[in-house]
């Protein structure tokens, strides 16, 4: 019965997504909860309130940085580096994307960088699919190694009762993600033919010889330089990230209260991010209303709604069938913990929200007795979420690439991102499990 209900809920979400994109996914995903509660009399599951708070407040602080010009300054720096070393774009672009998205805690910051990657690759005769595919995969991998992302804080909050901490999580995942992104770039560097020899070109009727000769760029096209306020907003935001990491690693620095309790790392993050937003507004002086209208904050609102819509029906299902699920998970983990990783990986490929996956699956691993480091390694399964080109970054890369080298594929599974994403998953998970043995 659980499998039928699970597939029915998933089918409605897919239908809603095709019908209305993110809005359809939110409406039909959340709407299935009504069917489970009123139709099947199942008690509604808990809402992921802590994760919702983290998404909204972190994206509010990042939105303040964007409105102050800080996001533009970060992209300006990345663009200069990329255009000065165009021959290394397939390695540099995903690594720069990794840094940008990990610092911001969201993949949304990557969107303005996509045209830069495409233009630089095309101008130097490099197949755009190579850096674009690698960077799209890296943008999502970065989120699961970011100290300020909702998904990471959700994992830490869930695993705290079994000894989990932000520092312990990052110690396992940061090396794993970094090595995974390098592996993704290595796979992409030989992907397809170079532009002058590529038969799929659609928008260049002139002969291949007319393509600009590859060579370093002097950086003149980087655009106007950012001002002091924009740079200051970046430093304030980075100081906030540093404070969160330090407090996560050295939890003894968290304030203790007279009743014997201590500030939690999640509450510390929320308080720090509010302070960061206030300082950025005081120093950056963005135009009135620009923070609330920033693309980062709007993306955070969408992500929050998707999280609720996707996780609520599944937590309702899990609570209704908890005893049977626990028996199945216990038997599966007794046989091979790798099956749990594969379960998360399959979910990662079909469920849009990494935070929702954490809320749906990780409590099962905790109930089965997995340690916090092993759960962190298992969570690397969510790096498969770019295997299918359903996310916004993948579709934007496909649309931006006018050569046609980046695409959905004839049979969907042969899309430009499948092999890089699977490579990233295998390497990242392997390194993460290796790190659990030495930490």
Secondary structure, 3 states (H helix, E strand, C coil): CHHHHHHHHHHHHHHHHHHHHHHHHHHHHHHHHHHHHHHCCCCCCCCCHHHHHHHHHHHHHHHHHHHCCHHHHHHHHHHHHHHHCHHHHHHHHHHHHHHHHHHHCCHHHHHHHHHHHHHHHHHCCCCHHHHHHHHHHHHHHHHHHCCCCHHHHHHHHHHHHHCCCHHHHHHHHHHHHHHHHHHHHHHHCCCCCCHHHCCCCCCCCCCHHHCCCCCCCCCHHHCCCCCHHHHHHHHHHHHHHHHHHHHHHCHHHCCECCCCCECCHHHHHHHHHHHHHHHHHHHHCCCCCCCCCCHHHHHHHHHHHHHHHHHHHHHHHHHHCHHHHHHHHHHHHHHCCHHHHHHHHHHHHHCCCHHHHHHHHHHHHHHCCCCHHHHHHHHHHHHHCCCCCCCHHHHHHHHHCCCCCCCCCCCCCCCCCHHHHHHHHHHHHHHHHHHHHHC
